[in-house]
């Protein structure tokens, strides 16, 4: 039977198994083996489109087999990748015999340096020669959150003074270290990031469940974009906030088309209310700083603008924005959620506040949260004034020279960060990142009750259907469970991909139909899936190195999606950010379609 007939059969089988949709052009199946000929379990087989701005990936089964079906046509790059081995990359023609059967054999690395360069940041961070446990903790908390120290872009050898200058520049992004801490950390960097190869054996824990999955990525923005959050809207499109460029990047995953939508201009200077800070030129070109999104039932998308202290509504149908200033001394609106009555709630991190906005009446309420100590009270009272004075001297960050964090560190901030709505009673819950607390707001009385968390670094939590609050403990590489009914915590340590390595879970979301938690693991290029029923973690290795993900959102058919949000974006493999979706059963469907086609041929 000729190839044309084979492709017709394959497409027909695919449409039966996966439902009607666009015709699939590239269909590959085969095995991936290790250099010694053994099957490679959990290897990633990625197919790049002709423009190299999209790719789809499946994982191999225990016998090394894979099958992948993509909509791509033309000459396509196909890559096999597995931790501890060098990639193999070949080019195939979607209209040639090679496009139906392709066996791939991984290689050993040519050098220790090549093997070291392929390791995720977790391996390189694990060997830093810390003398003090508190310095290591401060490094995790203050140096691991906006970007991954994932390649030589960020960990090239430097002198002590050069590292200290880099750390001081990071204060412009609100990294808060004392002078003594900064000097000690710079000394550790100078010694630890010496350019010599690091050795580690990474185990991502391949499972049969992993082999059922499929990953799709679409590049959006440019090498200087800082796409903070991505959300899946009711129209099925993906909306992402480019905090640096004041842009919404809109992707239609059905066509791969990307649309750029610029936010309305502001009268504020570059950097907005934070113009007096050190904000990287080229990356921060706007004045609004769109950060987080949520959608109300009328279809409008609500955006927090961190740098201009406003929120905006965006109507996807009319493409119109409407801006609402956050009153008072509010600084850095952050995470936003919508309750069952379409009331918009959001955290305001730099001024220790919570915002409430009613879209129907357009009334805005801002409430101050408990200060949690004298020095945090000083910050809450003085920081807005110092920031205004600092804005008279753009890009100099003079306020940092007068800030008490220089002597006390980041503990002078409470930093209300993540927020969510309890589906059981409608109460609003938040996480205070630096105060290590969570809090409950009664939406009727606005009364607040706070709880100390057993682990530090609570970032962006979510509720499940049963009203259980799931909280990522960023600083300690763990997951926390809180039951509001019993007021009890449980904690679960996230296993590293090698002994001695740690994880940095930034955000999570709960897939309500199953109750499973999907979580960003930003130190080791993977996504974590946690089952509350079995209390077990499973890893989904990212096909892209230097993966930093933020909020998670789900499509209607169960894909879990997020945005590649490393700062700077040009440090990501491929040098451009992307939207990423994991389909937990997409690989299984590709296998079924491939098997049906093969059976029809015979």
Secondary structure, 3 states (H helix, E strand, C coil): CCHHHHHHHHHHHHHHHHCCCCCCCEEEEEEEECCCCCECCCCEEEEECCCCCEEEEEECCCCCEEEEEECCCCEEEEEEECCCCECEEEEEECCCHHHCECCEECECCCCHHHHHHCCCHHHHHHCCCCCCHHHHHHHHHHHCCCCCCCCHHHHCCCCHHHHHHHHHHHHHHCCCCCHHHHHHHHHHHHHHCCCCCCCCCCCCCCCHHHHCCEEEEEECCCCCCCEEEEEECCCCCEEEEECCCCEEEEEECCCCEEEEEECCCCCCCCCHHHCCCCCCCCCCCCCCCEEEEEECCCCEEEEEECCCCEEEEEECCCCEEEEEECCCCCCCEEEEEECCCCEEEEEEHHHCEEEEEECCCCEEEEEECCCCCHHHHHHHHHHHHHHHHHCCCCCCCCHHHHCCHHHHHHHHCCCEEEEEECCCCCCEEEEECCCCEEEEECCCCCCEEEEECCCCCECECEECCCCEEEEEEHHHCEEEEEECCCCEEEEEECCCCCCCCCCCEEEEEEECCCCEEEEEECCCCEEEEEECCCCEEEEEECCCCCCCECCCEECCCCCEEEEECCCCHHHCCCCCCEEEEEECCHHHHHHHHHHHHHHHHC
